[in-house]
C-alpha cells in the first residue's frame, strides 16, 4: 500500500493511533486501501479538536 492515507504528526506533535502500527510507529494507517489511480483526486475529511483528530 505504501504511505497512501497514513496520518502522522510533525513539528514535535504526538500521534497515538487507535490501532497500533505493525512496526510500532506513531502513525495511523487507513483501515482499507481507498487510494485512487494516477490522475484522480483523493479526498479525506479530517476533523480535529484540541485533543484528537479523526479521518
C-alpha positions in Angstrom: 0.0 0.0 0.0 2.9 2.4 0.6 2.0 5.6 2.5 -1.3 6.3 0.9 -3.7 7.7 3.6 -1.3 7.5 6.5 -1.8 10.1 9.2 1.2 11.2 11.2 2.3 14.1 13.3 5.0 16.7 12.6 7.0 19.5 14.3 7.1 17.7 17.7 3.4 16.8 17.9 2.5 13.4 19.1 0.3 10.8 17.4 -1.3 7.9 19.3 -3.2 5.7 16.7 -6.4 3.9 17.6 -4.9 0.7 16.0 -1.3 0.0 16.8 1.1 0.3 13.8 2.6 -3.1 12.8 6.1 -1.7 13.2 5.3 0.3 16.4 5.5 3.7 14.6 3.5 6.7 15.8 1.4 6.7 12.6 -2.2 5.8 11.9 -2.8 3.6 8.9 -6.0 3.5 6.9 -8.3 0.6 7.7 -8.6 -0.2 3.9 -7.0 0.8 0.7 -9.1 3.5 -0.9 -6.4 5.2 -3.0 -7.5 6.2 -6.5 -5.3 5.7 -9.6 -3.0 8.3 -11.2 -4.7 11.5 -12.3 -7.6 11.1 -9.9 -8.0 13.1 -6.7 -8.3 11.5 -3.2 -10.2 13.4 -0.6 -10.3 12.9 3.2 -12.3 14.7 5.8 -10.2 15.4 8.9 -12.0 16.7 12.0 -9.9 17.9 15.0 -10.3 19.5 18.4 -7.7 20.4 21.0 -7.2 16.7 21.9 -7.8 14.4 18.9 -8.3 14.2 15.2 -10.4 11.8 13.2 -10.3 11.0 9.5 
